[in-house]
Amino acid sequence: MEGMFTSDCLSVTADGRSIGYEGIMVNRMEIGADDYITLGPGESVETRVNLLDGYPLNSEGLYQIFFKGSYGNLP
């Protein structure tokens, strides 16, 4: 869990207008078994990111933010 944006993984709109990703883009090497976290039944993992690190949310308005459904090679 990196705790930072490394790609455009969110769909962000402000008052119906799309807000583009402005954060860093990372090219990764091939993912190996050590790059995954195994969770048992009932376990969870969470992390926090600052939306301002990836998206210019600099005006008042109604924002809608959705996860695009995948992150790297993860579903």
Secondary structure, 3 states (H helix, E strand, C coil): CCCCCCCCCEEEEECCEEECCCCCCCCCCCCCHHHCCCCCCCCCCCCCCCHHHCCCCCCCCCEEEEECCCECCEC
